[in-house]
Amino acid sequence: RHFDDHAQEIIQRQIDGHDLDAEEREVIDGCKLMQSIIHDVDNGLEQVRSFRAHEEFLSQRIIPLMYDTFEGYDEETAKLLEAFFGCYSLAVRYSIARNTRQLLKQGEGDLLLGGGGSATPTYPDLPDDQRLQEVALGFLLSQTYESQQQQQQQDGKEATTTRPLIDKVIVGCVEVDQVLENL
């Protein structure tokens, strides 16, 4: 909206008969470019599968394009872009979680090919109200292996014991609140 309003003011002056100077034409071109960038990143949310891919997209395509196109930003535009990309980052995280949950439930073949099954296992009963981190940790903690140990008995036979594959998880958190949130 900010870029629409900014460009609209200049376009209205042109409609009113004012000849645009080079700077005003550059502002209009910049506003068009920013609208296009915002449109492209917004449309890409449906396909985003990892935060690393999102960061690569921003650092290799969007930021260089903006850097090469604009000499600088006014304070209002800089704050607006910072807020947009902050909100966009949250939307990317949400989309990744949603897309991952959907892939786990339906499999990749069903989503991308319109059916036909998937070569990877699916989890159709994955609860919608449980965070994926909790599901993953629960799955890992439920895995076991069988261990054969020689009994210290007189018969000298081996006994098979079922043991947890993972018996503890160490988690690092940046803030104290994250520890409580992830318990």
C-alpha positions in Angstrom: 0.0 0.0 0.0 2.9 2.4 0.9 4.4 1.9 -2.6 0.9 2.3 -4.2 0.3 5.6 -2.4 3.8 6.9 -3.1 3.6 6.2 -6.8 -0.1 7.4 -7.0 1.0 10.9 -5.8 3.5 11.1 -8.6 1.2 9.7 -11.2 -1.5 12.2 -10.2 0.9 15.0 -10.7 1.7 13.6 -14.2 -2.1 13.4 -14.9 -2.5 17.0 -13.8 0.0 18.0 -16.5 3.3 18.1 -14.5 6.3 16.7 -16.4 8.1 14.0 -14.4 11.8 14.5 -13.8 14.2 11.6 -13.8 14.0 11.1 -10.0 10.2 10.8 -10.1 10.3 8.3 -13.0 12.8 6.3 -10.9 10.5 6.4 -7.9 7.6 5.0 -10.0 9.9 2.3 -11.5 11.1 1.5 -7.9 7.5 1.3 -6.6 6.6 -1.0 -9.5 9.6 -3.2 -8.8 8.8 -3.4 -5.0 5.2 -4.3 -5.8 6.4 -7.1 -8.1 8.9 -8.3 -5.5 6.3 -8.4 -2.7 3.9 -10.1 -5.1 6.5 -12.8 -6.0 7.6 -13.5 -2.4 3.9 -13.7 -1.3 3.0 -16.1 -4.1 6.1 -18.3 -3.2 4.7 -19.1 0.3 2.8 -22.1 -1.0 5.9 -23.8 -2.3 8.4 -23.0 0.5 9.7 -26.1 2.2 12.7 -25.0 4.2 13.8 -21.8 6.0 17.2 -22.2 4.4 15.7 -22.1 0.9 13.8 -19.0 2.0 17.0 -17.3 3.2 18.8 -18.3 0.0 16.0 -16.8 -2.1 16.2 -13.5 -0.2 20.0 -13.3 0.0 20.7 -14.4 -3.6 17.7 -12.9 -5.5 15.7 -10.3 -3.6 18.3 -8.4 -1.6 20.8 -8.1 -4.5 18.0 -6.9 -6.8 16.9 -4.3 -4.3 20.5 -3.2 -3.6 21.3 -2.9 -7.3 18.1 -1.0 -8.1 17.9 1.6 -5.2 20.5 4.0 -4.0 18.9 4.3 -0.7 15.6 4.5 1.2 13.9 7.1 3.2 13.4 6.2 6.9 9.7 5.4 6.4 10.3 3.0 3.5 13.2 1.3 5.4 10.9 0.7 8.4 8.1 -0.5 6.2 10.4 -3.0 4.4 11.9 -4.2 7.7 8.4 -4.8 9.1 7.3 -6.5 5.9 10.2 -8.9 5.8 9.9 -9.6 9.6 6.2 -10.5 9.1 7.1 -12.4 5.9 9.6 -14.4 7.8 6.9 -15.5 10.3 4.6 -16.4 7.4 7.4 -18.5 5.9 7.8 -20.4 9.2 4.0 -21.0 9.3 3.9 -22.1 5.7 6.9 -24.5 6.2 5.1 -26.1 9.2 1.8 -26.3 7.3 3.5 -27.7 4.2 5.5 -30.2 6.2 2.4 -31.4 8.1 0.6 -31.8 4.8 3.5 -33.8 3.3 3.6 -36.0 6.3 -0.1 -36.7 6.2 -0.6 -37.1 2.4 2.8 -37.8 1.0 4.6 -35.9 -1.7 3.2 -37.8 -4.7 -0.4 -36.9 -3.7 0.4 -33.2 -3.4 2.6 -32.7 -6.4 1.2 -35.2 -8.9 -2.5 -35.1 -8.1 -2.5 -38.6 -6.6 -0.8 -41.8 -7.4 0.7 -42.5 -4.0 4.1 -41.6 -2.5 7.4 -43.4 -2.1 7.8 -42.1 1.4 5.7 -43.2 4.4 2.7 -41.1 5.3 1.2 -40.4 8.7 -2.5 -39.7 8.0 -3.4 -39.8 11.8 -0.9 -37.0 12.6 -2.8 -34.8 15.1 -3.4 -31.2 13.9 -3.3 -29.8 17.5 0.2 -31.1 18.3 3.4 -29.3 17.2 5.6 -31.2 14.8 8.6 -30.9 17.2 6.5 -32.8 19.8 5.5 -35.5 17.3 9.1 -35.9 16.1 10.5 -36.2 19.7 7.7 -38.6 20.7 8.4 -40.8 17.7 12.2 -40.8 18.4 11.7 -41.5 22.1 9.3 -44.4 21.3 11.9 -46.2 19.2 13.6 -49.3 20.7 16.3 -51.8 19.8 17.0 -55.3 21.1 20.2 -55.9 22.9 21.6 -59.3 23.6 23.5 -59.6 26.9 25.0 -62.7 28.5 23.3 -63.4 31.7 25.3 -63.7 34.8 23.5 -67.0 35.5 24.9 -70.5 35.7 23.4 -71.5 32.4 25.4 -68.9 30.5 22.6 -68.2 28.0 22.1 -64.9 26.3 19.0 -62.9 27.0 17.4 -60.3 24.7 16.5 -57.0 26.3 14.5 -54.2 24.7 16.1 -50.8 25.2 15.2 -47.3 24.2 17.1 -46.1 21.1 17.2 -42.6 22.6 16.8 -42.1 26.3 17.4 -38.4 26.5 17.4 -35.3 24.4 19.5 -32.2 25.1 18.0 -29.0 23.8 19.7 -25.6 23.6 17.6 -22.5 23.8 18.6 -18.8 23.5 16.0 -17.6 26.0 14.8 -19.0 29.3 11.2 -18.8 28.1 12.0 -21.2 25.3 13.0 -23.9 27.8 9.7 -23.7 29.5 7.8 -23.6 26.2 9.6 -26.7 24.9 9.1 -28.9 27.9 
